[in-house]
Amino acid sequence: MVPHLTTALTGPLLSLEKQVLGAMPEIEHWFRQQWQEHAAPFYASVDLRNSGFKLAPVDTNLFPAGFNNLREDFHPLAVHALMSAVEKLCPETEKLLLIPENHTRNLFYLQNIAALRSLLTRAGVKVRIGSLIPDLTGPTPFDLPNGDSLVLEPVQRDGKRLRLPDFDPCAVLLNNDLSGGVPAILQGLEQQVIPPTWAGWSTRRKSRHFLAYDRVSEDFARLLGIDPWFVNPLFSTCGRIDFSAREGEDCLAANVEELLGQIRDKYRQYEIPHDPFLIVKADAGTYGMGIMTVKSPDDVRNLNRKQRNKMAVVKEGLEVSEVLIQEGVYTFEQVEQGVAEPVVYMIDHFVVGGFYRVHTGRGQDENLNAPGMHFVPLAFEGNCQAPDADCSETHPNRFYTYGVVARLALLAASLELEDMAAEFGQHDASQLPQPAATKV
């Protein structure tokens, strides 16, 4: 059911997997309580890293692309999860407007949109794809590499509603992360916009997400009786950075030195025979842009011009002024002779599958979200209560544990959105889906 996997199962992670599997009823009960109090995002994907001694999320995407990389035999999970998510979004939903990114030259991204449209259709929703491309003048068909096809149509604004010809949708689903800001056509709509526009990268910050994840991991660690560090990467932030002008170097170098010291202390505490490293990344942004591996303060002081230019701007040409300095988590997993990291996909609060991001040209301490990567679908094995499940020490059900840690990040995203609604949402706070009703 899963791709061949080579991994370093040593020390605390093996212990963590045993504890997670042994505490499955308590963990699922804990999650049910959390989802009664907090609304899960409509959908999300989480990048995980498995070092053999630590399993932690390193990024959470609220506008996930990659639905075309999920295993087709697990599509029914996604369909049922979408039914739940759409019912919360708008119980009477019949029509949904899906708005993608504008980069139509990336046909693999459009395959993701086609796959998402197909899943939504199977969930009982009529879907059309509305584009924000300024010079799109009429319906434009695209033939995709996998034999599928789709039509992009220019979005029309009618008062406070978005429409297409003969199509008045109940809600608008964004698969566009709004890195370049919120266009006027999406502002002040009476329709629900999911995720809310202020959850895009023009407003959202990774540091806010990981502050929320601190809270979640502390609660989860108390439930299991573990050190939260085993599921939580340490981090700090630095603002007012200008890589091109070499401004903010002292702040960055000081944070790097302090954070590396904290990680060394943890490595000594748990007798981990590796050198710590950090990932410095733009605090806002995606697509693996504006990221570098750092092993000493000198690494950020001695950047050459090419490295500075690479860190200075991200998607949409936006300048980087704030960075997240995050504990680097080794990945000792390999798939098809390449370094690999699992990416877990969720709809509502359900895990619906995922894939391995594999890169044969990158190392165990490097960012894998880079040109040259490829994807290998994975499926989550059945739980250890199944009669034929093999949960021995030599074949632990790692994939259930991946789903647990991914859902911790999903819960953190829920808390993050609640905080953002209070700060940015104002009247648009109603765009958040409501949590499940608590039974009395």
Summary of the structure (lengths in Angstrom):
residues: 440
radius of gyration: 21.5
end to end distance: 40.2
largest distance: 64.8
contacts: 1420
relative contact order: 0.19
helix: 37%
strand: 24%
